[in-house]
Amino acid sequence: MSRSISAGPLLLLLWQVAPVTAAPDSSGRVRLSVGYGTGGYHSKAEVVSCEGQTLESSTKEGSWTAPTGEVEAWLSSRVRTVVTAAGNSATPQVPARQMVGSLVALEASGIGVGGGVVHSRGTDEVTAPLLYLRFGSLEGGHARIDLIVPDPPANDDRWVRVAVGFNQGRQFGTRWLVGLARPMDGLDALLYTGDLFLPVYRDLELTLGTRLGWGSLYHEAIGAEGTYTSWRLAAGLRVSFGR
């Protein structure tokens, strides 16, 4: 897959899914979430002569907005299913995309494991696997590993994230998840993710998310690697049904 932004960046679908609640809390077994994110990126590369003079330069930058929706349902006290859809409205340099994904996980008290698939379409189509593995208490602190699809401007479907979280289980209350992700193919890039869930009233929660990425990006125009930074902020609401 092309490493260029012009090939069509992938909106991270499962970051909204990944901070999952690992068991039904007192609010119920079905949760409906809606959210909205905005972000941007900047990248610059230069070709420099032996004397230190800039011979060529290339700059890439863009921004996007991303509405998302998610349904999480528990088939039993241990089996969780999630379906998420997302859209991407972008500047001309970042082609618009639509994505849909699903995940099924088996959640035990000390360990959780799950898998699924995500499909993205736009200027190019991508179908990628999603994997989830958790160690530790659902209601307390725990660690997890995910195989996920990254935020723009990275355009690769094989990223591994290592994260720590708190209160992702049955108990209603403040929840959080923070992590770092890197591409599996050795690309020089790093992505920070943070998600916070705050109770608002009874069955309603406020969700907040942030992403910060940095690394290298290839500029075809001058045939050189450049450095990039990217960011995204997101907010939404989640309501639970079925006591």
Secondary structure, DSSP 4 states (H G I P E B T S, - for coil): ---SGGG-PPP-SHHHHSS--SS--TT-SEEEEEEEEEEEEEEEEEEE-TTS-EEEEEEEEEEEEEEEEEEEEESSSSEEEEEEEEEEEE-TTS--EEEEEEEEEEE-SSEEEEEEEEEEESSS-EEEEEEEEEEE-SSSEEEEEEEEPPPTT---S-EEEEEEEE--SSS-S-EEEEEEEEETT--SEEEEEEEEEEEEETTEEEEEEEEEEEEEEEETTTTEEEEEEEEEEEEEEEEEE--
